[in-house]
Amino acid sequence: MKGFRDFILRGNVVDLAVGVMIGAAFGTVVNSLVKDLMTPLIAAIIHQPDFSALTFTINDSKFLYGDFLNALIAFLIVASTIYFFVVVPVNKLVSRFKKPPAPGEPSEDIKLLREIRDLLKEKKGV
């Protein structure tokens, strides 16, 4: 029982559980945004909110490409919504609070390049 308790109370498990719950709640918000705002907006522009009736037939086989279009459009709306309303603002917020590198000692790459430069100068002088 102690091992199970230690496993459950580990930081990673709790963080993962919180992340999953937040992700599920966020998924509901994004789906609502897409279904209630973005899809009607696109329907107002295109004048057809649902493509599921679009089909074609070859040799008595019916292809329901409208359902695929609906799924593709929903995916693109969700992806663009997440990108423009989450990724871009979070990146801007993170860049605001990111500390600029402190002036001081140069990186190892710069030190190595300077050493190579100095060696080349010495060799030319000889």
Buried (B, 14 or more C-beta within 10 A) or exposed (E): EEEEEEEEEEEEEEEEEEEEEEEEEEEEEBEEBBEEEBBEEBEEEEEEEEBEEBEEEEEEEEEBEBBEBBEEBBEEBBEEBBEEEEEEEEEEEEEEEEEEEEEEEEEEEEEEEEEEEEEEEEEEEE
